[in-house]
Amino acid sequence: MDLGEFETGKVIQRLRIERQLSIEDVAELIDEDVEFIRELEANMYPDIGLGVFFYLAKVFKMEASELIDEIHKENIDYFNRVNKKYELAKQRDKQRKLVLQKKKTHNFKNKITKHPFKAKINTIENGPTTSIRKLCIKYDIIPK
């Protein structure tokens, strides 16, 4: 019976502490080993056997459906916390990308200039390009 692999142990531990039971008491009442209960609270068993589950509900003096509801609520809280952290991380990444993009754009606009050699090749002292000048000289439009 898969009750949620994230918070099942925390719920069992919380219920045990609320009812002022030690790990040894719970282990004795459900006829299991103390180490098994410790591992159960440490979420080493994501799938609890049905018999153990009903014994735990009986030890905590609740119905099995109430124990399922407790575990379900805890898992919903866990998933909400995880999703919130995930959304915050996505927002931070988005902001970082925007900042980096602004820096790149800013640097691109301000630091790239025309290459000085290309400028000299294309224009002669702010005059027409060399190819146009050659044509003008060829057809005697401007003096040599």
C-alpha positions as CSV (number, residue, x, y, z in Angstrom):
1,M,0.0,0.0,0.0
2,D,1.7,3.2,-1.2
3,L,0.9,6.0,1.2
4,G,3.3,8.5,-0.2
5,E,7.0,8.0,0.0
6,F,7.9,11.5,1.3
7,E,6.1,12.1,4.6
8,T,4.8,8.8,5.9
9,G,7.6,8.4,8.5
10,K,7.1,11.9,9.7
11,V,3.4,11.4,10.3
12,I,4.1,8.1,12.2
13,Q,6.7,9.8,14.3
14,R,4.5,12.8,15.0
15,L,1.5,10.6,16.0
16,R,3.8,8.5,18.2
17,I,5.1,11.6,20.0
18,E,1.7,13.2,20.4
19,R,0.4,10.0,22.1
20,Q,3.6,9.9,24.3
21,L,4.7,6.5,23.1
22,S,8.3,5.4,22.7
23,I,9.6,3.5,19.8
24,E,9.9,0.4,22.0
25,D,6.2,0.7,23.0
26,V,5.0,0.9,19.4
27,A,7.3,-1.9,18.4
28,E,5.9,-4.1,21.2
29,L,2.3,-3.2,20.4
30,I,2.5,-4.1,16.8
31,D,4.8,-7.1,17.4
32,E,7.7,-5.8,15.3
33,D,11.4,-5.1,15.9
34,V,12.5,-1.7,17.3
35,E,14.8,-1.2,14.3
36,F,11.9,-1.7,11.9
37,I,10.0,1.2,13.6
38,R,13.1,3.5,13.4
39,E,13.5,2.7,9.7
40,L,9.8,3.2,9.2
41,E,10.0,6.7,10.7
42,A,13.1,7.4,8.6
43,N,11.1,6.7,5.5
44,M,13.2,3.7,4.5
45,Y,10.0,1.8,3.7
46,P,7.8,3.8,1.3
47,D,5.3,0.9,1.0
48,I,3.9,-0.1,4.4
49,G,2.3,-3.5,4.6
50,L,-1.4,-3.5,5.1
51,G,-1.2,-5.5,8.4
52,V,1.4,-3.1,9.8
53,F,-0.7,-0.1,8.7
54,F,-3.8,-1.3,10.5
55,Y,-1.8,-2.2,13.6
56,L,-0.3,1.3,13.6
57,A,-3.8,2.9,13.3
58,K,-5.0,0.7,16.2
59,V,-1.9,1.7,18.3
60,F,-2.6,5.4,17.6
61,K,-6.3,4.8,18.5
62,M,-7.6,5.9,15.2
63,E,-9.3,4.5,12.2
64,A,-7.2,3.4,9.2
65,S,-9.0,6.0,7.0
66,E,-8.0,8.7,9.6
67,L,-4.4,7.6,9.4
68,I,-4.5,7.7,5.6
69,D,-6.0,11.3,5.8
70,E,-3.2,12.4,8.1
71,I,-0.5,11.0,5.7
72,H,-2.3,12.5,2.7
73,K,-2.5,16.0,4.3
74,E,1.2,15.8,5.2
75,N,2.1,14.8,1.6
76,I,0.0,17.7,0.2
77,D,1.8,20.1,2.5
78,Y,5.1,18.6,1.4
79,F,4.2,18.9,-2.3
80,N,3.1,22.5,-1.8
81,R,6.4,23.4,-0.2
82,V,8.4,21.7,-2.9
83,N,6.3,23.4,-5.7
84,K,6.8,26.7,-4.0
85,K,10.6,26.3,-3.8
86,Y,10.5,25.2,-7.5
87,E,8.5,28.2,-8.5
88,L,10.9,30.5,-6.6
89,A,13.9,28.9,-8.3
90,K,12.3,29.4,-11.7
91,Q,11.6,33.1,-10.9
92,R,15.2,33.6,-9.8
93,D,16.5,31.9,-12.9
94,K,14.3,34.1,-15.1
95,Q,15.5,37.2,-13.3
96,R,19.1,36.2,-13.7
97,K,18.6,35.6,-17.4
98,L,17.1,39.0,-17.8
99,V,19.9,40.7,-16.0
100,L,22.5,38.8,-18.1
101,Q,20.6,39.7,-21.2
102,K,20.5,43.4,-20.3
103,K,24.3,43.3,-19.5
104,K,25.0,41.7,-22.9
105,T,22.8,44.2,-24.8
106,H,24.3,47.1,-22.9
107,N,27.8,46.0,-23.6
108,F,27.0,45.2,-27.2
109,K,25.5,48.6,-27.9
110,N,28.2,50.6,-26.1
111,K,31.4,48.8,-26.8
112,I,31.3,47.6,-30.4
113,T,32.5,50.3,-32.8
114,K,33.4,50.3,-36.5
115,H,36.8,48.9,-37.2
116,P,39.2,51.7,-38.0
117,F,40.7,50.0,-41.0
118,K,37.4,49.2,-42.6
119,A,36.3,52.8,-42.2
120,K,39.4,54.0,-44.1
121,I,38.9,51.5,-46.9
122,N,35.3,52.4,-47.5
123,T,35.7,56.2,-47.4
124,I,38.5,58.5,-48.2
125,E,38.3,61.5,-45.8
126,N,34.5,61.3,-45.6
127,G,34.2,61.3,-49.4
128,P,32.7,58.8,-51.8
129,T,33.8,55.2,-51.7
130,T,36.8,54.2,-53.7
131,S,34.9,52.4,-56.4
132,I,32.6,55.4,-57.1
133,R,35.7,57.7,-57.1
134,K,37.4,55.4,-59.6
135,L,34.3,55.6,-61.9
136,C,34.2,59.3,-61.6
137,I,37.9,59.6,-62.5
138,K,37.4,57.2,-65.5
139,Y,34.6,59.3,-67.0
140,D,36.3,62.6,-66.1
141,I,33.5,63.8,-63.8
142,I,36.1,64.8,-61.2
143,P,39.7,65.8,-61.8
144,K,42.5,63.3,-61.1
